[in-house]
Amino acid sequence: MSADDDHDHPYSEAVIAGGLVFLSGCLPDNLPSPGTDQTPLSLAMDVVERRLKLVGGSLEDIVKLTYFVTDMSLREGANQQYLDLWDEPRPARTVIGVASLPRNSSVEIDAIARYRESKLS
């Protein structure tokens, strides 16, 4: 699965190899809507979930997450999201502070998930 025909930013959205799905970094699709509980973290995780669904997966299949944030104060929100979305055993996880991200985003999430071929049947 590859990104839209964006020749300035070519990448594969997801690659299946060795029984795993590797997701490229997922940025929020848009800005949070006023008056909602949307955050850049929740919008980026929506993209993760959408990409996994395209290969028959779900958030339950994730074994490793990496959050890239431009402000380490977002770590608290990432911690809460992580606790809200997964029960024990939770996926391995890393939060990395970076200077900047594409499209001036404040968060990008990449993930590795189990690939379950039978879900596509």
MARZASE-293935 format. One line per field, with one value per residue (C-alpha): residue number from 1; residue in three letters; z, x, y. Coordinates in nm, 2 decimals. Each point is the difference from the previous one (the first is absolute). Example, Ala and Ser with C-alpha at 12.3 -4.5 7.8 and 13.67 -1.06 7.14 Angstrom:
<rs>
pos	(1	2)
code	(ALA	SER)
c3	(0.78	-0.07)
c1	(1.23	0.14)
c2	(-0.45	0.34)
</rs>
This chain:
<rs>
pos	(1	2	3	4	5	6	7	8	9	10	11	12	13	14	15	16	17	18	19	20	21	22	23	24	25	26	27	28	29	30	31	32	33	34	35	36	37	38	39	40	41	42	43	44	45	46	47	48	49	50	51	52	53	54	55	56	57	58	59	60	61	62	63	64	65	66	67	68	69	70	71	72	73	74	75	76	77	78	79	80	81	82	83	84	85	86	87	88	89	90	91	92	93	94	95	96	97	98	99	100	101	102	103	104	105	106	107	108	109	110	111	112	113	114	115	116	117	118	119	120	121)
code	(MET	SER	ALA	ASP	ASP	ASP	HIS	ASP	HIS	PRO	TYR	SER	GLU	ALA	VAL	ILE	ALA	GLY	GLY	LEU	VAL	PHE	LEU	SER	GLY	CYS	LEU	PRO	ASP	ASN	LEU	PRO	SER	PRO	GLY	THR	ASP	GLN	THR	PRO	LEU	SER	LEU	ALA	MET	ASP	VAL	VAL	GLU	ARG	ARG	LEU	LYS	LEU	VAL	GLY	GLY	SER	LEU	GLU	ASP	ILE	VAL	LYS	LEU	THR	TYR	PHE	VAL	THR	ASP	MET	SER	LEU	ARG	GLU	GLY	ALA	ASN	GLN	GLN	TYR	LEU	ASP	LEU	TRP	ASP	GLU	PRO	ARG	PRO	ALA	ARG	THR	VAL	ILE	GLY	VAL	ALA	SER	LEU	PRO	ARG	ASN	SER	SER	VAL	GLU	ILE	ASP	ALA	ILE	ALA	ARG	TYR	ARG	GLU	SER	LYS	LEU	SER)
c3	(0.00	-0.10	0.06	-0.25	-0.31	0.21	-0.18	0.24	0.30	-0.14	0.26	0.06	0.25	0.11	-0.08	0.09	0.06	0.22	0.15	0.10	-0.13	0.01	-0.01	-0.11	0.21	0.04	0.02	0.10	-0.32	0.12	0.29	0.30	-0.04	0.25	0.27	-0.03	0.21	-0.31	0.05	-0.24	0.18	-0.05	-0.37	-0.06	0.17	-0.23	-0.30	0.16	0.05	-0.35	-0.16	0.21	-0.10	-0.37	0.06	0.22	0.33	0.30	0.29	0.19	-0.24	0.08	0.17	-0.02	-0.01	-0.05	0.07	-0.14	0.16	-0.05	0.37	0.27	0.20	-0.25	0.17	0.27	-0.26	-0.17	0.33	0.06	-0.36	0.05	0.33	-0.15	-0.32	0.13	0.29	0.13	-0.17	-0.18	-0.31	0.05	-0.04	-0.04	0.00	-0.18	0.01	-0.34	-0.13	-0.27	-0.20	-0.35	-0.06	0.33	0.19	0.37	0.00	-0.22	0.09	-0.16	0.09	-0.04	0.01	-0.04	-0.34	0.01	-0.35	0.10	0.08	-0.37	-0.10)
c1	(0.00	0.15	-0.08	-0.20	0.20	0.21	0.33	0.14	-0.05	0.01	-0.05	-0.19	-0.29	0.03	0.23	-0.07	0.31	0.08	-0.35	0.01	-0.16	0.24	-0.18	0.18	-0.05	-0.36	-0.07	-0.34	-0.21	-0.12	-0.02	-0.22	-0.36	-0.10	-0.23	0.11	0.24	0.21	0.38	0.29	0.07	-0.35	0.00	0.33	-0.11	-0.32	0.24	0.19	-0.33	-0.12	0.32	-0.02	-0.36	0.11	0.21	-0.25	0.15	-0.10	0.16	0.00	0.26	0.26	0.32	0.21	-0.08	0.22	-0.13	0.20	-0.09	0.12	-0.09	0.08	-0.30	-0.20	0.15	-0.27	-0.28	0.19	0.01	-0.37	-0.08	0.21	-0.17	-0.35	0.05	0.19	-0.03	0.29	0.22	0.02	0.22	0.36	0.01	0.24	-0.05	0.26	0.03	0.09	0.06	-0.27	-0.23	-0.15	-0.29	0.08	-0.16	0.07	-0.03	0.08	-0.06	0.15	-0.09	0.09	-0.29	-0.06	-0.13	-0.29	-0.07	-0.32	-0.16	0.00	-0.22)
c2	(0.00	0.33	0.37	0.19	0.11	0.25	-0.01	0.26	-0.24	-0.36	-0.27	-0.32	0.05	-0.37	-0.29	-0.36	-0.22	-0.29	-0.03	0.37	0.33	0.29	0.34	0.31	0.31	0.10	0.37	0.15	0.04	0.34	0.24	-0.09	0.13	0.27	-0.12	-0.36	-0.22	-0.05	0.05	-0.03	-0.33	-0.14	0.11	-0.16	-0.33	0.01	-0.01	-0.30	-0.18	0.07	-0.13	-0.32	-0.06	0.02	-0.31	-0.18	0.11	0.20	0.19	-0.33	-0.13	0.27	-0.13	0.32	0.37	0.30	0.35	0.29	0.33	0.35	0.09	-0.25	0.13	-0.22	-0.30	0.02	-0.02	-0.29	-0.18	0.05	-0.11	-0.31	-0.09	0.06	-0.21	-0.30	-0.25	-0.20	-0.12	0.34	0.05	0.10	0.38	0.29	0.38	0.20	0.38	0.15	0.35	-0.01	-0.23	0.01	0.23	0.19	-0.29	-0.03	-0.38	-0.29	-0.37	-0.30	-0.36	-0.36	-0.25	-0.37	-0.09	-0.24	-0.12	-0.18	0.34	0.09	-0.30)
</rs>
